[in-house]
């Protein structure tokens, strides 16, 4: 499997360098959120409305040029790991340029201490008015990756990483105070941060940011919220959260998130109960993995079907989860076998066409057709090819396997 994963990462790096998603390709001005194939995309009109800043790459294909902080740090972490494995100094330079853009040049971080979202990150080049649209998941990823990169030799990133984690912690503390008074299913009339809800995709990601911040500082000062979260997460979606409702609690997508967040959080805090949560999510993945290694697509932002591989909200995170379960619970060989099936599938379906697709993973694959397919959504489906979220996290999972490491440096 080593040769297979190494070749896949090499092709994916070439995609980042030559597809047009990162111009200049040294990362100095960051990375676009995604390439969109809009030639026959039924979501084109909505994409054009919300993401008007586009660069045509070829007939029917554009780079959506808005910048997201989470995409930048995930891509930076990928290049940093690639430098470690391949020994290419230029990969580390690209990682430094990407975080330099984010921290020094992007203007995405709220720097006004009087702002309610001080030290949190917005998108750049977006239609939303200034002050709007600060997301829990984006900011959790920023804190997670900055803290990991800080421990990997980019020391100046520790401060911004801790500041973002603490800003998230303030807002999540207020939210948990609210639901303790009003009940788990109570919905605030308004929340400052979009995604203030109990999904592993949302607040679950924030708990990993809190755990990493505590690990960096050698404290347990953020453990209170983490403990409360893992005492309730297995109860599934809140009653008002219609998008997340599934027959048996959380969707496979949310279980995928939980499968890599929970074992890392459990390891940081030495918490056996949180590791039990991780194993329950892992068991659900094992029970729902198909023979070829993929999982049913049932996320509300993606086309749904048993034969679809969702690479934006499910397969990518499940692969990271199975990797971490196998490494942090080495006696459980079933996780190792499931990871190899998932990773093997991803390496097999990686795009081999000409640029701007060659070397990428697109947003959805149709196993029955043996090709990219399944339709499109505004932010999901075959026509969305993400830098972060899809391509960088898949390569990160492969590089962690190749380097024998985890997201805990």
Secondary structure, DSSP 8 states (H G I E B T S, - for coil): -HHHHHHHHHHHHHHHHHSSSSSSTTSTT--EEEEEE-TT-TTHHHHHHH---EEEEETTEEEEEEE-HHHHHHHHHHHHHHHHHH--HHHHHHHHHHHHIIIII---B---TTSTTTT-B--BS-SS-TT---BHHHHHHHHHHHHHHHHTT-TTHHHHHHHHHHHHHHHHHHHHHHHHHH-TT---S--SSBT-SS-IIIIIHHHHHHHHHHHHHT--TTHHHHHHHHHHGGG-S-TT-GGG--TTSS-HHHHHHHHHHHHHHHHHHT-HHHHHHHHHHHHHHHHHB-TTS-B-B--TTS--BTTEEETTTTHHHHHHHHHHHHHHSTT-HHHHHHHHHHHHHHHHHS--SSTTSTT---SEEETTTTEE-S-B-SS-BTTEEEIIIIIHHHHHHHHHHHHT--S--
